[in-house]
Amino acid sequence: MTLVNTLLAMVVDPVRRAPVLGAGGGGLSGPALRPVAVRAVAECRAAFPDAGIVGVGGVASGRDAAELLVAGADAVQVGTATFRDPRAPWRVLSGLERWCRRHGVGAVHELVGSMHG
């Protein structure tokens, strides 16, 4: 399972009384989406303990990746962050390695679903 992706969103200009984007709406992605993704991953891991889960949504740092892994993701995807920095996946991986060392985690797989006991 891939959880979650960009959510449909809309911004309205109250003066013009019209959507800001010409198509009427767009997508919400990036850091604002991460708490939604974390919850979805945690709930799906609890409901489907043996499913493969990819956590997607707002991953821009090693801590972000660790959060999704602890919630139950087997892997994480870096998406929106690459628009700003094409090297973001490498930065996230390096940050995750540093995060693990700082917190005494010997291997990333130890994090996967660890909040579920």
Residue, then its C-alpha position, 0 to 999 in steps of 0.5 A: m500500500t502507498l499511503v498517502n499522496t497529494l490531497l485535493a485542495m482549493v484556495v479561494d480569493p475572497v475578493r474575486r470570489a473565485p478559485v486562485l488556481g485556474a483549474g478550480g483546485g489543485g493538490l496539497s502536498g509537502p509538510a502539511l500532509r505528513p500528519v495525515a500520512v502518519r495517521a494513515v500509515a499507523e491505522c493501516r499497519a494496525a489493521f493489516p500487520d503483514a501488508g507492505i506499506v510505503g509512507v508518502g507525504g511531506v518527507a523532507s528530513g531524516r526525522d520525517a522518515a523515522e516518524l513514518l517508519v515508526a508508525g508502520a511504513d516499510a519504506v518512505q518516498v520523498g516527493t515534493a521536497t525534490f521540487r526544491d532540491p533534487r538531492a532531497p532523497w539523498r539528504v533524507l537518507s543521510g539524515l535518517e542515518r544520523w537520526c538512527r545513530r543519535h537515538g541508538v538505532g542499529a538498523v532502520h528496520e528496527l524502526v518499522g512499526s515499532m510504535h505498535g509494540 
